[in-house]
Amino acid sequence: MNQVMYWNSVLLEASRRDHSQGYANTQQADPTHTSRAMAIVPLAIHDTIAFLRRPPAASLVKQGEPVIGNPGSIVLEDAIDGAAVRSLTAMYPAYADDFTEALGTFGRLRLRRLGRRCDPPVPGE
């Protein structure tokens, strides 16, 4: 699954829960706040990708200003996960544990796709 699409589905689930009975509602209480949250999360991911790849005109940098950071040492997938979890947690703080769990789930899926062991080591192995 595409990583950006995965985090979009996590965002949609958080929004669904926020407007359903039986969950911690009123985090994004009305359509205006919900649409704001649904804009912030993808934009955080976009900004992360733009920072790391630095395509022309992807971000506004004033001429002559130094660019902050060294994107060469950052893994794109990890940066996308970080941007998604931080922005989701800011928008829906009651579901922070769910976002952390979703991060672990996606990481295990990515490792499986790469053919790496993703289960915790068993003592004595």
C-alpha positions in Angstrom: 0.0 0.0 0.0 1.2 3.5 -0.8 2.4 5.2 2.4 0.6 8.4 1.8 -2.7 6.6 1.1 -2.2 4.6 4.3 -1.9 7.7 6.4 -4.9 9.2 4.6 -7.0 6.1 5.6 -5.8 6.6 9.2 -6.9 10.2 9.0 -10.3 9.2 7.7 -10.7 6.7 10.5 -9.9 9.3 13.1 -12.5 11.6 11.6 -15.1 8.8 11.5 -14.5 8.1 15.1 -14.6 11.7 16.1 -18.1 12.0 14.7 -19.4 8.6 16.0 -21.0 7.8 19.3 -18.9 5.9 21.8 -15.6 7.5 21.0 -13.8 10.6 22.3 -15.8 13.1 20.3 -15.5 16.9 20.0 -11.8 17.0 19.0 -12.8 18.4 15.6 -16.4 19.3 16.5 -17.7 20.8 13.3 -17.2 20.6 9.5 -14.8 23.5 9.4 -12.5 22.0 12.0 -12.7 18.6 10.4 -11.8 20.0 6.9 -8.9 21.9 8.5 -7.6 18.7 10.0 -8.0 16.9 6.7 -5.9 19.6 5.0 -3.1 19.8 7.6 -2.2 16.1 7.7 -1.6 15.8 3.9 0.2 19.1 3.8 2.5 18.1 6.5 3.4 15.0 4.5 3.8 17.0 1.3 6.1 19.5 3.0 8.2 16.6 4.3 8.6 15.1 0.9 9.3 18.5 -0.7 11.9 19.3 1.9 13.7 16.0 1.4 13.5 15.9 -2.4 13.9 19.6 -2.9 12.2 19.8 -6.4 12.2 23.3 -7.9 9.4 25.5 -6.7 8.2 22.9 -4.1 8.7 25.4 -1.3 9.2 29.1 -0.9 12.7 30.0 0.1 13.8 33.6 0.0 16.8 34.2 -2.2 20.0 34.4 -0.3 18.6 32.7 2.8 20.4 29.5 3.9 18.3 26.3 3.7 18.0 24.7 7.1 18.8 21.0 7.6 20.6 18.3 5.8 18.0 16.1 4.1 20.6 13.6 2.9 20.7 11.8 6.2 16.9 11.3 6.6 15.0 8.3 5.3 12.0 9.4 3.4 9.6 6.7 4.7 10.5 7.5 8.3 10.1 11.3 7.7 6.6 10.7 6.2 5.6 8.5 9.2 6.8 11.2 11.6 5.0 14.0 9.8 1.8 11.9 9.7 1.9 10.9 13.4 2.8 14.3 14.7 0.1 16.1 12.7 -2.6 13.5 13.4 -1.8 13.6 17.1 -2.0 17.4 17.1 -5.4 17.2 15.4 -6.8 14.2 17.3 -4.9 14.0 20.6 -7.3 11.4 22.2 -6.3 8.9 19.5 -2.5 9.3 20.0 -2.1 5.7 21.0 -4.0 4.5 17.9 -1.6 6.5 15.7 1.4 5.0 17.4 -0.1 1.6 16.8 -0.8 2.4 13.2 2.8 3.5 12.8 4.0 0.1 14.1 1.5 -1.7 11.8 2.7 0.1 8.7 6.4 -0.4 9.7 5.8 -4.1 10.0 4.1 -4.2 6.6 7.0 -2.3 5.1 9.5 -4.7 6.6 7.5 -7.7 5.4 7.5 -6.3 1.9 11.2 -5.9 2.0 11.6 -9.5 3.2 12.9 -8.7 6.6 12.0 -10.2 10.0 9.5 -8.0 11.8 8.6 -9.9 14.9 10.4 -9.1 18.2 13.2 -11.5 18.9 12.4 -14.5 21.1 14.8 -14.8 24.1 17.2 -17.7 23.7 17.0 -17.7 19.9 
